[in-house]
Amino acid sequence: MSLIAIGLAGCTTTEEANQAIQGRWLGQPSDAFFSQYGPPVSAFPLNAGGTVYTWRGGETVRNVPAQYRPMTQQEKEFAEKQRAPRTVINIGGNMAVDSAPPGQVLMAPARSEELGCEAQITTNSGGIITNIRASRDTDGEGFSFSRCAEVFGVTS
């Protein structure tokens, strides 16, 4: 249990990422932010003269391997009964295959997850950041709960 607590201690949440990026960027020129992290994907002018920008970054794909568990004794007995000789006819080249290793049950198939961070950045008429927050944040690529925390270099 203590290993889990130690592992989670290094994880950063979206809220912690928001607090850190607000502390770092509020009052700073938006040009400095965009120079460091790349241009915004959109801009919406405000009546008061400021702008709300949408910025995206850190896009990557994480491949998650399939998850298995050991078979119960009852499942093993059932599987043995199913192993009777049979003929398989493959028409059209598509054939489903149980990819679980012997003695294992597939719990979750392998999958790909798209990771990324999106931030809303509000500036005043002079281009100074008056508000910044993560508006979309996936899990991180490593053990982090926040891709935005990884992108912005936030550590807990």
Protein Blocks (a to p, Z undefined) as FASTA:
>chain_A
ZZmmmmmmmpccfklmmmmmmmmmgopafklmmmmnopafbdcddfkopacddddehiac
dddddddddddfklmmmmmmmmpccddddehhiacddfbdehiacfbdcddddddddddd
dddfkopafbdcdfbdcddfblbfbfklmmnopaZZ
